[in-house]
């Protein structure tokens, strides 16, 4: 079953999403913002301020050798993602996913209509931390991304508690800090 706004609020009050905004925010003291906060059947997360680009490397990026990855880190309130580019970022929210919940991330329509694709692996039962977001610009124009504003929506699904949660198996991305986490091998 997908959780609605009432069920998400009840779970958030127990620490599932921190900080939790119990309504949709569309503007602030600086004007219009990419919306974030609670929706009817999901939660629009905000983009953090750290962005990591992979740098040109003549050898292929190898997930078995993450120490060989060449990256550049930018901390900014607005990041311009170039046409066809890929960047890692993080959520502004911390998640503590209960054992009977899985979260699925989807793109926000405003960014999707500009060609921005957001990919996040599932928020598995028992996972805790800040999300690392994989962002691609599939368009032929640069797109500006705004830290502190909405970037994607998480939909939460409730099911039976699995035999083994992400926490039980000591997942390698457990307790991610509020920064970008690069690929790891366990």
Steps between C-alpha positions, in 0.01 A plus 500: 500500500629848416494740795284813478569834668345393832705180520821678392443763769449231766825328395688832476396588855684181603817618321468358147576840337703777667440787467140437403292770330131406547374700202605593147732805490493696172651834607713656771640842586699496171198421280394187311685175574497151355234349724590270789331337797202269545282410200186287477690173449865590548759741628690747281861505620737796482837509332808540719782739417783256415550389139761254375599473135706219353804639319633382169688179561664309217437172681140389553343568840519168682258431786751246636766772524314804635823654634604558135198721426588856408244750629448870564280621785297822496307648793252755372142629523445447126673257267479504121501151353629502144324330208555126512680526836473292815548618859460351847328702771327429832165557664446763767287248690614214719302176474448220751296245307290264716528123448159482327556791256684541169544839332509547123637822349355667191585826325303820551313593183646852467856370481398194295346730238840669470671165441633446853488137610531409869605150597511368853510136596214392728494619861501147638336386823736580788716749303608826667677805369501784250430395141766521235322617184616410151399783265528498120421776254363321195423823315712707264485807729654573839260489797531683832447293816415679826631377836242514779213459254304202371680253273312166515210321665516194722199270504481269800355150474403288800539124501577209726824523696768311303710226658809719464503880487776721362610570859502127585740421216724800575451666162803693375305827459345492848516828697613718208606846614361826362732496202548311175605137551701351214474133392631250755596138502431311819 
